[in-house]
Amino acid sequence: MRVITGSARGTRLEAPPGLSTRPTSEMCKEAVFSILHFELAEARVLDLFAGSGQMGIEALSRGAKSCVFVDSARPAQTAIRRNLAAAKLAGRAQVVGMEAEAFLRTNPGPFEIALLDPPYGQQLCQALLPLVAARMSDGGVIVCETGREEELPGQAGEFSLSRTYRYGRAKVSVYRKQQEEEERDAAHGDLPRQL
């Protein structure tokens, strides 16, 4: 794993030991950050089920203001801290060692970008989306990576499922508020809804 672009470009990242963490593929990561390209500058980012921290670190490298990394596994927390140090981004990051639902119930935020990449097949995105939506800023965007066959709700609080992309075994689902989606499309041009 490496940081693709930005201030930490090329930095090699370590994965937590064991088989419980499934790193996001390079292709999927590149696609996610193409989707978020216009929204990263000065964004407050939430990286849930952070694993190695590679998604939040990529966001910081590309200009996000801050990122909160949440993972309950101690090896993941250690890997995130090492990766932040290697990328020289620790000053804009917070690593939280707790379960995602417990973290969301502490009323953090608001966030402009939320990245959810839970273990596949456990319906965790479905369960947590309403809590995440309640912690987002008005112009925020929620990005969920799930298994290709997992079904996600069309609505999460005031956020609607706006786009779905498929990359190998992974599916990326993007949620936005409807008005924000229309304004974004007008400003940057519409993207295909499914790849």
Salt bridges, closest charged atoms under 4 A:
GLU14 OE2 - ARG82 NH1 3.42
GLU26 OE1 - ARG2 NH2 3.92
GLU26 OE2 - LYS29 NZ 3.86
GLU30 OE2 - ARG62 NH2 3.68
GLU39 OE2 - ARG176 NH1 2.42
GLU39 OE1 - ARG184 NE 3.77
GLU58 OE1 - LYS29 NZ 3.71
GLU58 OE2 - ARG62 NE 2.78
GLU101 OE2 - ARG105 NH2 3.01
GLU112 OE2 - ARG44 NH2 2.38
ASP117 OD1 - ARG22 NH2 2.80
ASP138 OD1 - LYS177 NZ 2.96
GLU145 OE2 - ARG22 NH1 3.28
GLU158 OE1 - LYS177 NZ 3.05
GLU181 OE2 - ARG163 NH1 2.29
GLU181 OE1 - ARG176 NE 3.06
ASP185 OD1 - ARG163 NH2 3.17
ASP185 OD1 - ARG184 NH1 3.67
ASP190 OD1 - ARG163 NH2 2.11
